[in-house]
């Protein structure tokens, strides 16, 4: 079984969850991943001990950029590399979890008539999913409205966003001890996605003095660019904090928290819901079709989150929101309860069931002359579906 996706943690984490579910449902199944060398997907897959095959890929930059000229050549090279690997190994099926990284391997799979299942995290599907859905056997989505944006898909299944099973372990005290925090004090987790979020980082640095006065402990994922600045600000203010560019073990970070401040990519929201934490969501304003704001408002409507638009977040606003929420334990408990009610813990299993059903049907449903193969998708450009997911 081949799984391809990446570019951000929001694309690769569901793939790992699906791999876990496949291995639980079919012990002995062999799963390998494809993605870029020296990437977040290689790092996270490596942490699981699974095989990772590097394939060249490159997204189309949305701004005018001379580097876009190289993109078609890189994609072709990635397609050729993936085609060679898949032709030699002949996996029974392929899974694409989005991002420009998934394009070459999934197109190669379709060229070899290997059945493909796609999993899309966000309400508005990324370009890779929109292109590849034309020839996929099935597309699994996290939001009901996603189907309207995939008119050429053969089948769209609302299954939720796959989350790794480790996120279901939510022992708060044990997680705090593991992180070196006080088991009794309030903890706020601030995370801007796998690449960090400049707006959240600046607000944390600005609010550090007021947060110190609240006696709140912080766990902050900054990305690489702002880690030193945030560390210096919280240290100067005397805040007990753990500040890292990236946490490989996000499950422990979530479990340790009383409140999560986060971007509102679909994977981040799914993880917050699985662990059942109240959240303050700051949507990334440049996400495709404003999908992060749509994601956030949907959670807010259910009473599980408070939304602060990106351009309204400041150090003062962050400190005010944290203070107000932490003072109201009844409201926090209700928000946590409603977050858990929104969770879809069986999402990975549902995708795995579809994949395994395809492998059992074998070539009968993918025989030559039945359905489309690459369906025009090979000629389209891939793009990075946004940072800060």
C-alpha positions in Angstrom: 0.0 0.0 0.0 1.4 3.4 -0.9 0.4 6.7 0.8 1.4 10.1 -0.5 0.9 13.5 0.9 2.7 16.3 2.7 4.0 19.8 2.4 2.5 20.5 5.9 1.8 18.5 8.9 -1.9 18.8 8.1 -1.5 16.7 5.0 0.8 13.9 6.4 -0.7 13.3 9.8 -4.0 11.9 8.3 -1.9 9.6 6.1 -0.1 8.2 9.2 -3.5 7.7 10.9 -4.8 5.8 7.8 -1.6 3.7 7.8 -2.2 2.8 11.5 -5.8 1.9 10.7 -4.8 -0.3 7.7 -2.3 -2.2 9.9 -4.9 -2.7 12.6 -7.5 -4.0 10.1 -5.1 -6.1 8.0 -2.2 -7.3 10.1 0.8 -8.0 7.9 -0.1 -5.4 5.3 3.0 -3.4 4.0 2.6 0.3 3.9 5.1 2.8 2.5 5.0 6.5 2.0 6.1 8.8 -0.8 7.1 12.5 -0.4 9.9 15.0 -0.6 13.4 14.4 0.8 14.3 16.4 4.0 10.7 17.4 4.5 8.1 17.3 7.3 6.6 14.2 5.8 9.9 12.4 5.8 10.5 13.4 9.5 7.1 12.4 10.7 6.9 9.1 8.8 10.5 8.3 9.9 9.3 8.7 13.5 6.8 5.8 13.0 9.5 3.5 11.6 7.8 3.1 8.2 9.5 3.1 4.9 9.7 6.5 3.1 10.6 6.9 -0.6 11.7 10.3 -1.7 10.2 11.7 -4.8 10.8 15.2 -6.4 7.9 17.6 -6.2 7.3 21.3 -6.2 4.2 23.4 -5.8 3.1 26.4 -7.9 3.8 29.6 -6.0 0.7 31.9 -6.0 2.8 35.1 -6.5 4.7 35.8 -9.6 8.0 34.0 -9.0 10.7 32.9 -11.5 10.9 29.6 -9.6 7.6 28.6 -11.0 9.3 28.0 -14.3 11.0 24.9 -12.9 7.8 23.4 -11.5 6.6 21.4 -14.5 10.1 19.8 -14.9 10.2 18.9 -11.2 6.7 17.3 -11.3 7.7 15.3 -14.4 10.8 14.1 -12.6 8.7 13.1 -9.6 6.2 11.3 -11.8 9.0 9.4 -13.5 10.6 8.4 -10.2 7.2 7.4 -8.7 6.3 5.4 -11.8 9.5 3.4 -11.6 9.0 2.6 -7.9 5.3 1.7 -8.3 5.9 -0.4 -11.4 8.5 -2.4 -9.5 6.4 -2.8 -6.3 2.9 -2.9 -7.6 1.0 -1.9 -4.5 -2.6 -3.0 -4.3 -3.9 0.5 -3.8 -2.7 4.1 -3.4 -3.9 6.8 -1.0 -3.4 10.5 -1.5 -3.8 12.9 1.4 -3.3 16.2 -0.5 -0.7 18.9 -1.0 1.4 19.3 -4.1 3.5 16.4 -2.8 0.8 13.9 -3.6 0.5 14.8 -7.3 3.4 12.8 -8.9 2.9 9.5 -6.9 -0.9 9.5 -7.3 -0.7 10.3 -11.1 1.9 7.5 -11.4 -0.4 5.1 -9.6 -3.3 5.9 -12.0 -1.1 5.5 -15.0 -0.4 2.0 -13.8 -4.1 1.4 -13.1 -3.5 1.1 -9.4 -6.8 2.0 -7.5 -6.6 5.4 -5.7 -8.4 6.7 -2.7 -8.1 10.4 -1.7 -8.6 12.0 1.7 -9.3 15.7 1.8 -9.1 17.6 5.1 -10.5 21.0 4.4 -14.0 22.3 3.6 -12.7 23.7 0.3 -10.5 21.0 -1.4 -6.9 21.8 -2.4 -5.9 21.8 -6.1 -4.3 18.4 -5.8 -7.6 16.8 -4.6 -9.6 18.7 -7.2 -7.4 17.5 -10.1 -6.9 13.9 -8.8 -10.5 13.4 -7.9 -11.4 13.0 -11.5 -9.8 9.5 -11.6 -9.9 8.4 -8.0 -12.1 5.5 -7.0 -13.3 7.5 -3.9 -12.7 10.8 -2.1 -13.1 10.9 1.7 -13.9 14.3 3.1 -14.1 16.0 6.5 -16.9 18.5 5.7 -20.3 18.0 4.0 -19.9 21.0 1.8 -16.7 19.7 0.2 -18.6 17.4 -2.2 -20.0 20.5 -4.1 -16.5 21.4 -5.1 -15.7 17.9 -6.5 -18.3 17.6 -9.3 -16.2 15.1 -11.3 -15.5 12.7 -8.4 -16.9 9.2 -8.8 -17.7 8.9 -5.1 -17.5 11.3 -2.2 -17.7 9.9 1.3 -18.1 12.1 4.4 -15.9 10.3 6.9 -14.2 13.0 9.0 -10.5 13.8 9.3 -8.3 10.9 10.3 -6.4 11.5 13.6 -3.7 9.2 15.0 -4.9 6.9 17.8 -2.3 8.4 20.2 -4.4 11.6 20.4 -7.1 9.6 22.2 -4.8 9.2 25.2 -5.5 12.3 27.3 -4.1 11.9 30.7 -3.5 15.6 31.6 -1.3 15.1 34.7 1.0 12.5 33.1 1.4 14.6 30.0 2.4 17.7 32.0 5.0 15.6 34.0 6.4 14.3 30.7 6.8 17.9 29.4 8.3 19.1 32.7 5.3 21.3 33.7 3.6 21.8 37.0 0.7 19.2 37.0 -1.5 21.7 38.9 -1.1 25.0 37.1 -3.2 26.1 34.1 -1.6 25.3 30.7 -2.2 27.1 27.4 -1.0 25.5 24.2 -0.3 27.9 21.3 0.3 26.3 17.9 0.5 27.9 14.5 0.7 24.7 12.4 3.8 22.9 11.3 5.4 26.1 9.9 4.4 28.3 12.8 2.3 31.5 12.7 3.9 34.9 12.8 0.8 36.6 14.1 0.4 34.2 17.1 4.1 34.3 17.8 4.1 38.1 17.9 1.1 38.1 20.2 2.7 35.6 22.6 5.8 37.7 22.8 3.8 40.9 23.4 1.5 39.3 26.0 4.3 37.5 28.0 4.3 40.1 30.8 0.6 39.9 31.4 0.6 36.1 31.1 3.3 35.9 33.7 0.9 37.7 36.1 -1.8 35.1 35.5 0.5 32.3 36.6 -0.3 30.5 33.4 2.2 28.0 31.9 2.7 28.0 28.1 3.5 25.4 25.5 4.3 27.2 22.2 5.1 25.8 18.8 6.6 28.6 16.9 8.1 27.3 13.7 11.8 27.9 13.1 11.8 31.7 12.3 10.5 33.0 15.6 11.6 30.5 18.2 14.5 32.6 19.6 12.3 35.7 19.8 9.5 34.0 21.7 11.9 32.2 24.0 13.6 35.4 24.9 10.2 37.2 25.6 8.8 34.5 27.9 12.1 34.1 29.7 12.4 37.9 30.3 8.8 37.9 31.6 9.4 35.0 33.9 6.7 32.8 32.3 7.1 29.0 32.8 7.1 27.9 29.2 8.2 25.3 26.7 8.9 26.9 23.4 9.9 24.7 20.4 10.0 25.2 16.6 8.0 21.9 16.2 6.7 19.2 18.5 6.9 15.7 17.1 4.6 14.5 20.0 1.7 16.9 19.6 -0.6 14.4 21.4 1.2 15.0 24.7 1.1 18.8 24.1 -2.6 18.8 23.5 -3.3 16.5 26.4 -1.3 18.7 28.8 -3.4 21.8 28.0 -6.5 23.5 29.4 -6.9 25.7 26.4 -5.6 25.6 22.9 -4.8 28.7 20.8 -4.4 27.6 17.2 -4.8 28.2 13.5 -7.9 26.5 12.2 -6.6 24.0 9.6 -8.9 21.0 9.5 -6.3 18.6 10.9 -5.6 20.9 13.9 -9.3 21.1 14.6 -9.8 17.4 14.3 -7.0 16.8 16.8 -8.4 19.4 19.2 -11.8 17.7 19.0 -10.4 14.3 19.6 -8.6 15.4 22.8 -11.7 17.4 23.8 -10.1 20.8 24.5 -11.7 24.3 24.3 -10.0 26.5 21.7 -9.3 30.0 20.6 -9.0 29.8 16.9 -7.1 32.4 14.7 -7.7 31.5 11.1 -4.9 31.8 8.6 -6.3 34.7 6.4 -4.6 33.5 3.1 -6.0 30.0 3.1 -7.6 28.9 -0.2 -11.2 30.2 -0.5 -11.0 31.3 3.2 -11.4 27.7 4.3 -9.7 28.2 7.7 -12.3 30.9 8.6 -15.1 28.5 7.5 -13.6 25.7 9.6 -13.3 28.0 12.6 -16.8 29.4 12.4 -18.3 25.9 12.1 -16.6 25.0 15.4 -17.6 28.3 17.1 -21.2 27.8 16.0 -21.2 24.5 18.0 -19.9 26.3 21.1 -16.5 24.6 21.1 -14.3 27.5 20.2 -13.9 31.3 20.2 -12.8 32.8 16.9 -10.4 35.9 16.7 -9.7 37.0 13.1 -6.0 37.2 12.3 -5.9 41.0 11.9 -7.6 41.5 15.3 -5.1 39.4 17.3 -2.6 41.4 19.4 -0.8 40.8 22.6 -3.5 42.6 24.5 -6.3 40.7 22.8 -4.6 37.4 23.4 -4.1 38.1 27.1 -7.7 39.2 27.5 -9.1 36.2 25.8 -6.9 33.7 27.8 -7.8 35.5 31.0 -11.5 35.5 30.3 -11.7 31.9 29.3 -9.5 30.5 32.1 -11.5 32.3 34.8 -14.7 30.6 33.6 -14.3 26.9 34.4 -17.9 26.1 33.6 -17.6 27.6 30.2 -14.3 25.8 29.5 -15.9 22.5 30.6 -18.9 23.0 28.2 -16.6 24.0 25.3 -14.5 20.8 25.9 -17.7 18.7 26.0 -18.9 20.2 22.7 -15.5 19.7 21.1 -15.6 16.0 22.0 -19.1 15.7 20.5 -17.8 17.0 17.2 -15.0 14.4 17.0 -15.1 11.6 14.4 -12.8 9.0 16.0 -13.5 6.4 13.3 -12.4 8.5 10.4 -9.2 6.6 9.7 -11.0 3.3 10.0 -13.6 4.4 7.4 -10.9 5.4 4.9 -9.0 2.1 5.6 -12.2 0.1 5.0 -12.6 1.7 1.5 -9.0 1.0 0.6 -9.2 -2.6 1.7 -12.5 -3.1 -0.2 -10.7 -1.9 -3.3 -7.9 -4.4 -2.8 -10.3 -7.2 -2.3 -12.2 -6.3 -5.5 -8.8 -6.4 -7.3 -8.7 -5.4 -10.9 -12.3 -6.1 -11.6 -13.4 -2.5 -11.0 -10.2 -1.0 -12.5 -10.0 -3.1 -15.7 -9.0 -1.5 -19.0 -11.9 0.2 -20.7 -13.9 0.8 -17.5 -13.9 4.4 -16.1 -11.2 6.9 -16.6 -7.5 6.7 -15.9 -5.7 10.0 -15.4 -8.8 11.9 -16.7 -6.9 15.0 -17.8 -5.3 15.6 -14.4 -1.8 15.0 -15.6 -1.6 18.3 -17.4 -2.6 20.5 -14.4 -0.3 22.3 -12.0 0.1 21.3 -8.4 0.3 23.9 -5.7 1.2 24.0 -2.0 -2.2 24.2 -0.3 -1.1 26.8 2.2 1.2 26.9 5.2 -0.1 27.2 8.8 -2.5 24.4 8.7 
